Amino acid sequence: MPHDLVVLFEHPEWQKPLFAALERRGVRYGTFDLKRGAFDPDAAPAAPLYFNQASPSAYVRGNTRAVPLALSLMRSLELGGARVLNGSRAFSLELSKSAQAALMKQLGIDHPRTLAFNDVDAAIAAWGEHWPALLKPEQGGSGARMYLLNSAGELVRLLDQNPGLWLPDNLLLLQEYVESDASQGIVRMEFAGGKLLYAMRVISHGAFNLCPSEVCNPEAGGESHCAIPESAPARPVEFHPYKEVPDAALETGARLMAAGGLDVGGIEYLETRDGRRVFYDVNANSNLRLPIGQAFGFDPFERIVDFLVSFI
């Protein structure tokens, strides 16, 4: 085999820090660009180990075909005997916010009420008067195509005026709007191999795009490589190291990672003023943030390489 590891990717800017860390360590690695690719399911895997870095948000960058290719490729690789970290099971979970909600229900984890729908009238009848609510794509990513709606009428008008919101899979969600302290933001915990890498508080200033990659949300604002939702805030999203994560939150995050089959990933939750800890997002494609890792005393990309080479 020419490589010990192959990284599956779609967004080249996100991968640069990982590729640099692999090169510093002298790892024999290859890459597979999911934007434009082909594979033979009868061919032997090119490496014993693959690391999936595909993102559900590929469609907002015009790369809709990357996701089905990634799933098909990973399934073939797994059947062919390769180890795929964040493989088809983990990626399938990331692609489905309704499945994430179902998993949290199974595990007894507090999460927002969620309704998946492909018909507006059916959604309005099932949702009742539980407004305001968040509209999200089933296959989310980078906060794209999310809206805070105050009534059924707003939902009807929005989808009438923007039929493209049904893309990429013609399945949308209504999700309970959970009020929290905006000054405290949300908490994102990053895990690798079931262990916490670091946690951070993310202050959104009204944004939905909380992608932690520095190329998407630069430290001091500026040009982003993400497809940011239309209502981008005047102030940049803030990311702060969070070293006092409650043990119960860590335990819940680790259970979600294990139950979802995630090898590397991020778990997000928010805290309400009345004491709820509400988990709402599972991320298999974990864009790490170097300054946060450095605040904890390490380079997070080097830690991921440590994890990867443990399988080689």
C-alpha positions as CSV (number, residue, x, y, z in Angstrom):
1,M,0.0,0.0,0.0
2,P,1.4,3.4,-0.9
3,H,-0.1,5.1,2.2
4,D,-0.6,4.4,5.8
5,L,-3.5,6.8,6.0
6,V,-5.9,8.5,3.5
7,V,-7.9,11.6,4.5
8,L,-11.3,12.1,2.8
9,F,-12.0,15.8,2.5
10,E,-14.1,18.4,0.6
11,H,-13.0,21.8,2.1
12,P,-9.3,22.3,1.4
13,E,-8.8,25.3,3.7
14,W,-10.1,23.4,6.7
15,Q,-7.6,20.6,6.1
16,K,-4.4,22.6,5.9
17,P,-3.5,22.5,9.6
18,L,-4.1,18.7,9.8
19,F,-2.1,18.1,6.6
20,A,0.8,20.3,8.0
21,A,0.8,18.3,11.2
22,L,0.9,15.0,9.3
23,E,3.8,16.2,7.2
24,R,5.7,17.4,10.3
25,R,5.3,13.9,11.8
26,G,6.4,12.2,8.5
27,V,3.2,10.2,8.2
28,R,2.7,8.5,4.8
29,Y,-0.7,9.9,4.0
30,G,-2.8,10.4,0.9
31,T,-5.9,12.5,0.2
32,F,-9.2,11.9,-1.6
33,D,-11.0,15.0,-2.7
34,L,-14.7,14.3,-2.5
35,K,-15.7,17.2,-4.7
36,R,-14.7,15.4,-7.9
37,G,-13.9,11.7,-7.5
38,A,-14.5,8.1,-8.6
39,F,-13.8,4.8,-7.0
40,D,-14.0,1.1,-7.9
41,P,-15.8,-0.8,-5.1
42,D,-14.0,-4.0,-6.3
43,A,-10.6,-2.5,-5.8
44,A,-8.6,-3.1,-2.6
45,P,-8.4,-0.1,-0.3
46,A,-5.3,2.1,-0.9
47,A,-4.5,2.3,2.8
48,P,-5.4,0.3,6.0
49,L,-6.8,3.5,7.6
50,Y,-9.0,6.3,6.4
51,F,-10.1,9.5,8.2
52,N,-13.4,11.0,7.1
53,Q,-13.4,14.8,7.1
54,A,-16.5,15.3,4.9
55,S,-18.9,17.9,5.9
56,P,-22.8,18.1,5.7
57,S,-22.4,21.7,4.6
58,A,-20.7,20.8,1.3
59,Y,-23.9,21.8,-0.5
60,V,-23.7,25.4,0.5
61,R,-20.4,25.6,-1.3
62,G,-21.8,24.1,-4.5
63,N,-20.4,20.6,-3.6
64,T,-23.7,18.7,-3.1
65,R,-22.3,15.6,-4.8
66,A,-19.5,15.2,-2.2
67,V,-21.8,13.8,0.5
68,P,-23.3,10.9,-1.4
69,L,-19.9,10.0,-2.8
70,A,-18.4,10.1,0.7
71,L,-21.1,7.7,2.1
72,S,-20.8,5.3,-0.8
73,L,-17.0,5.3,-0.6
74,M,-16.9,4.7,3.1
75,R,-19.3,1.8,3.0
76,S,-17.2,0.2,0.2
77,L,-14.0,0.7,2.2
78,E,-15.5,-0.7,5.3
79,L,-16.8,-3.8,3.5
80,G,-13.3,-4.1,1.9
81,G,-11.6,-4.3,5.3
82,A,-10.3,-0.8,5.8
83,R,-10.7,1.0,9.1
84,V,-12.6,4.3,8.5
85,L,-12.5,6.7,11.4
86,N,-15.7,8.7,11.6
87,G,-17.0,6.3,9.1
88,S,-20.4,5.7,7.5
89,R,-22.3,5.2,10.8
90,A,-20.9,8.4,12.3
91,F,-21.3,10.4,9.1
92,S,-24.9,9.2,8.7
93,L,-25.7,10.5,12.2
94,E,-24.1,13.9,11.4
95,L,-26.2,14.2,8.3
96,S,-29.5,13.7,10.2
97,K,-30.5,16.1,12.9
98,S,-33.7,14.1,13.4
99,A,-31.5,11.0,14.0
100,Q,-29.5,13.0,16.5
101,A,-32.6,13.9,18.4
102,A,-33.8,10.3,18.4
103,L,-30.4,9.1,19.8
104,M,-30.6,11.7,22.5
105,K,-34.1,10.5,23.4
106,Q,-32.9,7.0,23.5
107,L,-30.0,8.0,25.9
108,G,-32.3,10.1,28.1
109,I,-30.5,13.4,27.2
110,D,-32.3,16.7,27.4
111,H,-32.7,18.1,23.8
112,P,-35.0,20.4,21.9
113,R,-38.3,19.2,20.7
114,T,-37.8,18.4,17.0
115,L,-40.2,17.9,14.0
116,A,-39.0,16.6,10.6
117,F,-41.2,17.4,7.7
118,N,-41.5,17.5,3.9
119,D,-44.8,19.3,3.7
120,V,-45.6,22.6,5.2
121,D,-49.3,21.9,6.1
122,A,-48.3,18.7,7.8
123,A,-45.7,20.5,9.8
124,I,-48.1,23.3,10.9
125,A,-50.7,20.7,12.0
126,A,-48.1,18.6,14.0
127,W,-46.2,21.6,15.5
128,G,-49.3,23.3,17.0
129,E,-48.7,26.7,18.7
130,H,-45.2,26.0,19.9
131,W,-43.7,29.3,18.5
132,P,-41.1,30.7,18.2
133,A,-39.2,27.9,16.6
134,L,-36.1,27.4,14.6
135,L,-36.2,26.2,11.0
136,K,-33.2,24.0,10.1
137,P,-32.2,21.7,7.3
138,E,-32.2,18.0,8.2
139,Q,-28.7,18.0,6.7
140,G,-27.3,21.0,8.4
141,G,-23.8,22.5,8.6
142,S,-22.2,25.9,9.3
143,G,-25.5,27.3,10.5
144,A,-26.7,27.6,6.9
145,R,-30.4,28.1,6.1
146,M,-31.4,28.5,9.7
147,Y,-34.2,30.9,10.6
148,L,-36.0,31.9,13.8
149,L,-39.7,32.0,13.1
150,N,-42.5,33.4,15.3
151,S,-45.5,31.9,13.6
152,A,-46.9,29.4,11.1
153,G,-47.5,32.3,8.7
154,E,-43.8,33.2,8.7
155,L,-43.0,29.5,7.9
156,V,-45.4,29.5,4.9
157,R,-44.1,32.9,3.6
158,L,-40.5,31.9,4.0
159,L,-40.7,28.7,2.1
160,D,-43.0,30.2,-0.6
161,Q,-40.4,32.9,-1.2
162,N,-37.3,30.7,-0.9
163,P,-38.1,27.2,-2.3
164,G,-34.3,26.5,-2.4
165,L,-34.4,26.1,1.3
166,W,-35.7,22.6,0.8
167,L,-32.3,21.6,-0.6
168,P,-30.3,19.4,-0.5
169,D,-32.7,16.6,0.5
170,N,-36.2,18.1,0.7
171,L,-36.4,17.5,4.4
172,L,-36.6,20.3,7.0
173,L,-36.9,20.5,10.7
174,L,-38.8,22.7,13.2
175,Q,-37.0,22.7,16.5
176,E,-37.9,24.1,19.9
177,Y,-36.3,27.5,20.5
178,V,-34.6,27.3,23.8
179,E,-33.8,30.6,25.4
180,S,-30.4,30.9,27.1
181,D,-28.1,33.6,28.4
182,A,-26.6,35.2,25.2
183,S,-23.6,36.5,27.2
184,Q,-22.7,32.9,28.1
185,G,-23.2,31.5,24.6
186,I,-23.1,27.8,24.0
187,V,-20.6,25.2,25.0
188,R,-18.7,23.0,22.4
189,M,-16.7,20.0,23.6
190,E,-14.2,18.4,21.3
191,F,-13.4,14.7,21.8
192,A,-11.0,12.2,20.3
193,G,-11.0,8.5,21.1
194,G,-13.7,9.1,23.8
195,K,-11.5,11.6,25.6
196,L,-12.0,15.4,25.9
197,L,-9.5,17.5,23.9
198,Y,-10.9,20.8,25.1
199,A,-14.1,22.8,25.6
200,M,-14.9,26.3,24.7
201,R,-17.7,28.8,25.1
202,V,-18.9,30.3,21.9
203,I,-20.6,33.7,22.0
204,S,-22.6,34.1,18.7
205,H,-23.9,37.7,18.8
206,G,-26.9,36.4,16.9
207,A,-25.1,34.3,14.3
208,F,-26.0,30.8,13.5
209,N,-22.6,30.0,11.8
210,L,-20.5,28.9,14.8
211,C,-18.0,26.9,12.7
212,P,-14.9,26.9,14.9
213,S,-12.4,26.8,12.0
214,E,-10.3,30.0,12.0
215,V,-10.7,30.3,8.2
216,C,-14.5,30.5,8.7
217,N,-14.7,32.6,11.9
218,P,-11.3,34.5,12.1
219,E,-10.2,35.6,15.5
220,A,-10.5,39.3,14.6
221,G,-13.2,39.1,12.0
222,G,-12.4,39.6,8.4
223,E,-12.8,37.5,5.3
224,S,-14.3,34.1,5.8
225,H,-14.0,30.9,3.7
226,C,-17.5,29.7,4.9
227,A,-20.8,30.3,3.2
228,I,-22.2,32.5,6.0
229,P,-25.9,32.9,6.4
230,E,-27.4,36.1,5.1
231,S,-28.0,37.7,8.5
232,A,-24.3,37.7,9.6
233,P,-23.8,39.7,12.8
234,A,-22.0,43.0,13.0
235,R,-19.6,41.5,15.6
236,P,-17.5,38.4,15.0
237,V,-18.3,35.2,16.8
238,E,-16.2,34.8,20.0
239,F,-14.5,31.6,21.1
240,H,-13.3,31.3,24.7
241,P,-11.5,28.4,26.4
242,Y,-13.8,26.7,29.0
243,K,-11.8,24.8,31.6
244,E,-14.6,24.2,34.1
245,V,-16.9,22.0,32.1
246,P,-19.2,20.1,34.6
247,D,-18.4,16.4,34.9
248,A,-22.1,15.6,34.1
249,A,-21.8,17.4,30.8
250,L,-18.5,15.6,29.9
251,E,-20.1,12.3,30.7
252,T,-23.1,13.1,28.5
253,G,-20.8,14.2,25.6
254,A,-18.8,11.0,25.9
255,R,-21.9,8.9,25.9
256,L,-23.2,10.6,22.7
257,M,-19.8,10.1,21.0
258,A,-19.8,6.4,21.8
259,A,-23.4,5.8,21.0
260,G,-23.1,7.6,17.7
261,G,-19.9,5.7,16.7
262,L,-17.8,8.9,16.5
263,D,-14.1,8.7,16.8
264,V,-13.4,12.4,16.6
265,G,-16.1,15.1,17.0
266,G,-17.7,18.0,18.7
267,I,-20.8,18.0,20.9
268,E,-22.7,21.2,21.6
269,Y,-25.1,22.2,24.4
270,L,-26.6,25.3,25.9
271,E,-27.6,26.2,29.4
272,T,-31.0,27.9,30.2
273,R,-31.6,30.4,32.9
274,D,-33.7,27.8,34.8
275,G,-30.9,25.3,34.9
276,R,-31.5,23.0,31.9
277,R,-28.5,21.7,30.0
278,V,-29.8,21.2,26.5
279,F,-27.8,19.2,24.0
280,Y,-28.6,20.0,20.4
281,D,-25.8,19.2,17.9
282,V,-23.4,16.3,17.1
283,N,-20.5,17.1,14.8
284,A,-18.4,14.3,13.2
285,N,-16.4,16.8,11.1
286,S,-14.7,18.6,13.9
287,N,-12.9,21.8,12.9
288,L,-10.4,22.5,15.6
289,R,-9.3,25.9,16.7
290,L,-5.6,26.3,17.3
291,P,-5.8,29.3,19.8
292,I,-8.2,27.3,22.0
293,G,-5.9,24.3,22.1
294,Q,-2.9,26.5,22.8
295,A,-4.8,28.0,25.8
296,F,-4.9,24.5,27.2
297,G,-1.2,24.1,26.5
298,F,-1.1,22.0,23.3
299,D,-1.6,22.0,19.5
300,P,-5.0,20.2,18.9
301,F,-3.9,19.1,15.4
302,E,-0.9,17.3,16.8
303,R,-3.2,15.5,19.3
304,I,-5.4,14.4,16.4
305,V,-2.2,13.1,14.6
306,D,-1.3,11.2,17.8
307,F,-4.7,9.6,17.7
308,L,-4.5,8.7,14.0
309,V,-1.0,7.2,14.2
310,S,-2.2,5.0,17.1
311,F,-4.1,3.0,14.5
312,I,-1.2,2.6,12.1
